[in-house]
């Protein structure tokens, strides 16, 4: 099996596509909980005089939502919330059934549940979860019109669903420990995939745009996987999985590996363009390095040291060859020699880090270190802005959208008027800005349209074969939740197919008119949610992005300030690795928030915003390189050099503070320091030909790059605001 995995790119791509198998675990648990709840309820109810179908549906809803909507930050809180969901579901079934004869009362109950979910979410995600399950149980029980003597059976069905959700979530599939292990496995699979592509690029006689595009995509995925491992290390102590291996050590190894891949990917293209890879020795050394690193199973409890020993020899060979080229004044430009030196340095860090990881695991020599300054958790209360809080605004939006949706629902489809409300509520979930609401509404409408078309065809074809339909029903439920965080369009497609199967099973057939009505209801609900988002307490995408920019550059300011302070003193910069990973995670948030404006499915994307994001992406790349290699400790500087470094630090901070002020107010009247004079003076102040000069100039290189990018960003932000 291992050999098959090694040979097939697409199989390895599939295995690495779900970091930590999170989506698989969540969708699998949700589907198992649903199936278990439904069939257990059917079995128990079949021995009573009660029709088992509708209790089984309620039980399935409870089992499904008990997995999907519990979002607390600790295991204990999740357990309490899961149990409270049972109480909320029982209340929803009871109130929805009692109010079923009064459409007005049902509407009030459903809107109250929605508004409460949003309003009380400011006090914790638990209240949002309770409001959600209350809304759905009111919705389903309102058209079941249960009599009081049936309540007990439906309450029992809810209890069965919650019990299965509790068992699957906290006993049968306990996540946190295995999640970290699976995340690191996914990271290494993705790294190995990228290594293979790098080898192909090295061996290619010419640069192939398609291969470079594929390589860039895989490097981006590796960066995401690295941030996922870093996030898991915040929740799970690595010593519980690999005794002796401290979280800081593993985090540093993940960071170095990611930076090595990014550096090599960027450098290979430039080396190819300058025909440096035509040098047979360099080409063979780089291929040997990637092959040996790929074969190293770093986190194996019984490590095979041969691959790392070979990698160390290859790195030494690159270093020796580089020194030979320098001594013999090769025709390669100095800039390309620097790239090769950078590759050698990063490869050395990866190899050394892998050695340290394997040593700690094998010999349990990990030592508990006190948290560095950048790892401490600061408990600071954010200053509350005047006016309504986001949760309160969302509650008001839900109230208005819900009221309009109820009226619209009765106009479009008096028999089932609440589908418009259901769609409007779902569109409002997790959409803080007008742009996000627009994108989600578009994806929901498109997915529903195509899901209704293919769902009708599938239900028509399978009509009369209930066993096959039930099996496919559970399959599409699993698929919908598996793709929920990847593509909302795909998830909506399978959810609509699920509805087509349910209609066919319950009503004995499905018609184009019935599914067409659901499509119309969906479009109407999406339009209502979008309109309310745009006109009632709207939050523009650019406003949200400005806040994200401010947070990003605040973190960047702290990182570069501590970096320069460390260079002036006696402390290495490697302790900043976590800050660099946090900064990269913040960059991913910016990319996610910008999608509605940059990847507009109908109108053209915002080119000015794209230009701004390009500059910030470059800054993020330079910032990670600041801490990608350790600065030698106990390096002494002359008084003149220290004064110059202090001047660089002060002026860079002024530039960053001016940029933050511009982001916050839109004013850019601050003075920008280009640091060209300081750069020249630093280069002249260090004694030529010394190791200190090489180290200092190397570590200040990305400081100059960051500062230059800040000066460019100032003008780009001004153009963005004027648009």
N, C-alpha and C positions, 0 to 999 in steps of 0.2 A: 504493500500500500504506500509506503514511504517513497518507493522508487517511482510509482505512478504519479504521486504528488509532485515529485521533483521534475518529472518530464513534462507535465502538462501546465502550460502557462495559465490557461483559463481556469483550471481546477484550483491552482494556487490563488488566482485572482478572486475566485469565488470564496475560498476559505478565509482570505484576508479582507473581504469586502465588508464584514460586519465586526468592527473592533470590539473585542471582548465578547462577541456573540450576544450583544445586548438586545438587539432587535429580535433575534431568534428566541432568546430566553423570555422576553416580555410577551411576544406574540404567542409563543408556545404555552406559557403559563396561562395566558388569558383564554386561549382556545381550550386547553385541558380543563380549566375551571368551568368554562361554559358547558362543555360536553358532559363533564361529570355531574354538574348541577342538573342539567336537563334530564339525563337518563336516570339519575337517582330519583328525581322527583317523579318522573314517569313511572318508574318501578313501584314506588311507594303508593302513589295515587291510584295505580291500577288495581290495588287491593281495596279501594274505597268506592263509594258511590259517586265521587266527584270526577268530572271530566278532567283528565290529567293534562290536557294540552296547554291551557292558559296558565295554570300554576307552574308548569315547566318553563314557559316563556319568562315569567317573572323571576323564577329561580336562576335561569340562564343570565338574565340581565344583572342580577345581584352578583353572581359569580364572576361575570366579565368585568363589571365596574369595580368590584373589590380588588381586582388586579391593576386595572388601567388608571384609575383616578386617585390612587393613594400616593401623595407626593411629598410627604413629610421628610425632614432631613435626618432623622434618627430612626433606628429600628423600633425602639420603644414607642415613639410617637406614631409610627406607621401601624403598629399593632393596635393601639388604642383607636386610631381613626378607622381601621378596618372593622372593628367591633361596633363602633358608633354608626357606621354605614348601615348596619342591620336595623338600628333604631330609626334612622332617617328613612330607609326604604319602607319599613312597616308603616311609618306615619304617612308616607306618600301614597301607599296602596290604600290605606284607610280613608284618608281625606279625599283622594281622587275618586274613590268609589262612592262615598257619601255625597259628593258634589256633582256626580255624573249627570244628574237630571237637570242641572242648571249650567248651561254653557258659560254664562257670565261668571259664576263662582269658580268654575274650573279655570277660566282664563285668568282670574285674579290670583288663584293659587299658583298657577304656573309662572306668571310674571313675578309674583312675590318670591318664589323659589330662585328664579334667575337673579333678581336684584339682590337678594340676600347673599347668594353665592359670590357675586362680585363685591358687594359692600364689605362683607365680613372677611374677605380674603386678605385685607390689610392687617388682620390680626393673626393670620396663619393660613397655610394652604388647606388645613383640615376643614375649615368652614366652607371653603369653595367645594371640596369633595362632597361634603354633606348636602350642599345646595344642588349639586349636579345630580346626585342619585335621587334626591327628592323630586327634582323636575321630571326626570325620566319615568319614575314610578307613578307620579301623578298623571303623566301623559298616557302611559299604557293602561293604567287602571280606570281612567275616565271613560274609555270606550268599551271596557269589559263589563262595566255596570254591575259590580258584585253586590250580592245581598249580604247582610251582616253575618248570616250563618256560614258564609264562605270565607270570612276573614281569617279564621284560624288556619285553614289549609294554605292560604296564600302567605300568611305570616310564617308558616312552617317552610314554605318554598323559599322565602327570603332567607331564612336561617340556614337552609341547606346550601344556598349559593354563597353566603358569607363564610360559612364553615369551610367550604372547599377553597375559597380565595385565601383564607387564613392559613390553611394547611399547605397549599402550594407556595405561598409567598414566604412563609417563615419556618417551615419544617422540611418539606420535600425538596424545594429549590431555594436554598439559602444563598444569597447572591454575593455579598461583598468580598469574601475571600477568593472565591473562584473567579469573580469578575476581574480582579487584578491579575490573576494568573493568565486568564484568557486574553486580557488586553496586551500583556507583554508578548504572548505567543503571536497575536495578530500583528503587533509591531514588528516582530522579527520576520514574519512571513512577508510583510510589505517591504521591509528592508531588503530581503533576499530577492524579491521581484525587481526592485529598483537596481540592485547590484547586477542582475542579469541584463537589464536594459543598458546599464552603463558599459558592461562588457561588449555588448553589441555595437554601441556607439564607438568604442575604442577600435574595434575590429573593422568597422565600416570604412571602405576606401574614401568615401565622401559623406558629408553630412546629409542625412535624409530628413527633411522637414517633418514627415509623418512620425518618424522615430523620436525626434526631438520633442514633438508635441506629446507623444505617449509618455516619454520620460518626464516631462514637466508635470503631467497629470499625476504620475506616480509619486513624484517628489512632494507634491502638494498633499497627497493622501498620507504620506509618511509623517508629515508635519502635524496633521490632524491626529493621527494615531499617537504621536509622542505627547501631545497635549492631553489626550484621553488617559494615557498611563499616568501622567503627572496629576491629573484630577483624581484618579483612583488612589494614588498614594496619599492624598489628603484624607481619604476615608478609611484606608486599610493599612495597617502596619505591615511592612514587607517581611519583618522577622517572623511573623506567624506563618508565612508560607515558606520562606527560605531562611531558616535559623542562622543568625549571624550577619545577614545582609541588611544593613540599615537603609531606610528609605532615601536618605540623602545620596548615598552611593549609587543606588539604582537610578535615581532621578538624573544624576550627573552623567551616568553612562548613556542613558536614553538621549539626553541633550547632545552629548558629544557625537553619538552615532548620527543623529539627525543633521547636525551641522556638517559632519564629514560628507554625507550624501549631497547636501545642498551645495557645499563648496566644490565637490568634484563635478557635479552636474553643470554648474556654471562655468567652471574652469575648462572642462573638456571642449566646449564649443569654441572658446577663444584659442585653445591650444591647437585645435583642428584647423582653425582659420589661418594660424601662423605656421601651419605644417610642422608644429613641434612633435605631433604624434607620429610623424614619419620616422622619428628616431626609434629604431627597433628596440633599443634597450628600455626606453621609457614605456613604450607600449606593452612590452612583455611584463615589466615590473608592475604596472597598474593592473593588468589582467590577473597576474598571480596574487596580488594583494586582495582584489575583490573575491577571487575564488576561495582563498584561505579564510577571509572574514565570513564569507557565506557558510562555510562548513563548520564554523565554530558555534557550538551549542552552549552559549555563555551561561544560561541559567540551569543547566543540567546538574543535579545534585552529585553526580559522579562524572565530573568534567573530563573530557579528552583534551589534554593540553597541547597536543601535537599541532593542531591548526593554528592556535595562537602563537606558538613558538615559531611556526613557519611565517606567520604574518609579521612577527617581530623582525625576522631575518629579511623579509621583503622590504619593510620600512627602512631598515638599516641600509639595504641596497639602494633604495631611492635616495637616501641621504648621501651615500657615498657617490652615487652617480651625479647628483646635483653639485656636490663640492668639486667633482672632477670638471664639470662643465664651466663652473665659475673660475676655477684655477686656469683652465686652458682657453678662457675667453671665447666660448662658443658663440656662434652667430645668432643665437636666440636673443630677442630683446630682453632688457632687464625686467620689464613687466611680466613677461612669461616665465622667467626664472622665479619671480616672486610667486606666481601661481603654483608652480611646482613645489616651491618651499612651503606654501600654504597647505597643499595637499599632503605633503610629508608630515607637517606638524599635526594636522587634524587626524591623520591615520595613526600617528604615534599616540595621540590622546585616546582614541578609540581602543587601541590595543592595550594600553596601560589600564584604562578603565575596565576593560573586559577581564584582564588579569586580576584586578582588585576584587571585582565581583565574584569571580570563580574562587579566589582564595578565601573570601569571607564565607561563601556557601560551603566550601569543602572543609575548611578548618574551623568554622564558626568563630572567626577572629574579629567579627564586627564589634566596634566599640561605640557605645552610646555617646553621642556628642550633644552638647547643649545646642538648642536651636540658634541659628545665626540670626542676625538682626533682620534679615529679609524674610525669615521664616516665621517670625513671631506674628501672632494674630492680634491685631489691634482692635480693641473694642471701643469704637468711637461712634457716637450717635450722629447720624447725618442731620444737617440743618434742614428743618422742614420748610418747604416753600409756602408762601402765603396762598390762600385760596383752597379750592377743593383738592383732595388727594387723588392720585390716579384711580384708586379703587372706587372712590366716591363718584368720580366722573364716569367710570365704566358702568356703575350701577344706574346712574341717570340715563346713560345711553341705552342700557338694557330695558329700562322702563319705557322709554319713548319708542324704541324699535319694537319691543314686544307688543305694545298697544297697537301700533300701526300694523304689525304682522297679523294680529288676531283679526282685525277688521278686514284686511286684505284676504286672509284665509277664508273667511266666511263668504266673501264676494266670489273668489275663484272656485272654491270647493266646499260648499256648505256641509257635505257629509263628513269630510276629514279636514277641518279648518286649521288644525294645529301644526301641519307640516311646514307651513311658511314660518311659523314661530320657531319651530325646531331648527330650521335652517339658519334663521337669523341669529339664534343663540350660538350655534356651532361656529358660525363665521366670526362671531365676536370673541370666541375663546382664543386667547394668546395673540391677539392682534392689537398692539398698542398704538399703532400709527395708521393714518389714512392709507398709506402705501401698502402696508401689510394686509389691511382689510381688503383693499382692491385686488391684490394678488391672490389672496385666499378665496375671495368671491369668484374670481375668474377661474381658478383651478377647480373649485367645487362645481361650478356650472358645467365646465368642459367634461370633467370626470363623470358627472351625473348623466349628461347627455349620452355619452358613448356607453356608459354602464347600463343605461336603460335599454339602448338598442341591442347590445349583445346579450344582456340579461333576458330580454324578451325572447330572442332567438333560442337561447339555451333552455329556458323554461318551456318553450313551445316544443322543442325537440325532445326534452326529457319528461314531458308531461305523461303521467301514468306510470312512472318509475320512481316512486317516492324514496326508495332506498338509495338510489344513485343521487337523487336531488339532496337528500340529507347529508350524504357524504361530501358532495360538492359544496353544500352550504357551509359546513365547517371548514372546508378548505379555503373558500373565499374569505371567510372571517379571519382565518389565520393570515392569509396573504394581505388583506387590508391593513391589519395592525402591524404586520412586518414592514410594510412600505410606508407606514404613516409618517415617520420622521424623515423619510427619504424624498417622497413625492406625494403631496396631498392630492394631486390629480389622479395618480394611480390608486391611492387609498379610496378616493371617492368613487372611482370606477368599480372597484370590487364591493364596496358597501352597497352601491346601487344594484349590482348583480345579486347580492345577498337578499335585498328587498324583493327582487323579482322572484327568487326561489321561495321566499316566505309567503308571498302572495299566492303563488301557485299551490303551495302545500296547504295553506289555510283556507283559501277561497275556492280551491279546486280548479283553478285556471287563472291566467293572467292575460289581459288584453292590452293592445297598444294605447287605447284611451286611458287606461288606468295608469300605466307608466308615464304616458305623456303628461298627465295631470301632475304627477310627482316631479317631473322635470320642470314644468311651469311653476310649481310651488317653490322649487329650489331656486330658480332664477329670481323669482319675486323676493324670497327671503334674503338672498344674497344682495340684491339691489337695495333692499331696505336697510340692511346692516351697513352697507357702504355709504348710503346717503346720510344716515344718522352719524356715522363716524366722521363724515366730511363736514357736517354742519353743526353738530352738537359737541361742544368742547373738543374740537379737533386737535390732534397732535400730528403735526406734519413730519414726514420722514426726515427732512433736513433738520428739524428741531431735535429729533431723537438722535440723529447722527452727530449734531453739534455736541450734545451731552456725552456721547461715546468718544468723540475726539478729545474732549476736555479730560475725561478720565484717562485716556490713553497717554496723552502728553504729560499729565500729572505724574503717572507712573514712570514715563521715560525720564522726566526731570529728576526724579529720585534715583533712578538707576545710573544715569551719567554722572550725577553729583557724587554718588558713593564710589563709582568707578574711578573718577579722577582723584578723589580723596585717597583711595587705596593706592593708586600709582605714586602719589607723593609720599606715602608712608611705608610701612613694612608689611602690609597685609596683601596677600594675593587676591585676585578678583574672582576666583572660582566660586566663592560663596554666593555670587550673584546669579548663578544658573537658574534658581527658582524664579527670581525676578524676571529673567529673560523669558522663561516659559509662561509666566503669568502675563507678560506683555504680549506674547504671541497669541495667547488665548483671547486677550482683549482685542487684538487685531482681527481674529476670526469673528468676534461679535460685530465689529464694524462691517466686515464683509457681508455678514448675514443681514444686518439692518439695512444695508445699501441695496440689496437685491431688488426691492420693488422699483427703485429709481433707475438702476443700472440695467436690469434685465426685464424691462417692461415688455409684457407679451403682446401689446397692441401698439403703443406709441413708441417712438424711438427713445433709447436710453439717454440719460443725461451725460453728455460728453464732458462737461465741466467737472461733474462729480467723479467721473472715471479718471480724469487727469489728477484730481486731488488724491484719490485712492492709490493711484500709481506712485505718487511721491511718498505717501505714508507707508506703502508696502516696502519701498526702498529703505526708508528710515528704519522700519522694523527689521529688515534684513541686516542693516549695518549695526543695529543695537544688539542683535544676537551674536554678531561676530565680535563685539567688544569683549564678551565674556567666554568666547569659544576657546581661548587658549590662555593659560595662567600667566600672569605677570610675575617675573622672578621676585621672590621676597628678599628683603634686606638689601635692595638696590639703593645705593646712595646717590643723591643728586647734588649738584652745586647749588649755592644759594640763588644764583641767577636763574638756573633751570627751575627751581622750586617757585620763584616769583613769577616766572612765565607761565607755569602750570596753573598757579593760582589765578592769574589774569585770564587764562583760557577758561577755567572753571567758572569764574564770575561772569564773563561775557556770554558764555554759552547759556548760563542760567538766565541772564537777562533776556536773551533771545527767546528762550522757552517760555519765560513768564510773559513776554510781550505777545507771543503766539497764543498763549492761553487767554490773555485779555482780548485778543482779536476774535478768538472763537466765541468768547462769552458775549462780547458787545458789538462785534462787527467793525470796530475801529482799528486801524492799522497805522497809527501815527507814531508808533514807537520806533526808536533807532535800532537798526539791525547791524550787528557786528559780523564782518565777513571772516575775521580771524586770519587773514592772509599774512598780516605783519607778524602776528604771534607765531604762525607756522614757520615763517622764514627764520625768525629769531631762535625758535626752539631747535631747528635743524642746525643752526650755526653755533649754538651754545654747547652742544654735546661734542665731545672729542671725536673726530673722525676715525673710523676703522675700529672702534671699540665695540664690545658686545652690548654695553649699556646704550650706545647710540642706536644700534639695530633694534634692540628691544623697545626702547622708548618710541622711536619713529613708527615701528610696527603697530604699537598699541594706540598711538594717536591717529593713525591713518583713518580709522572709522569715525573718530571724533570730528575730523575735518569733513568727512562725507556727510555725517548727520547735520552739522551746522550748515553746510551748503544746501542740503535738502530743505532745511527750515526756511532759508531765505527764498527758495523757489516756492515753497508752500504758501508763504505769505501772500504772494501775488495770485496764486491759484485760488486760495480761499476768498480773496476779494472778488474775483470773477464769478465764483460760485454764488456768493451772496447777492451780487448785482443781477444775477439771472432771474 
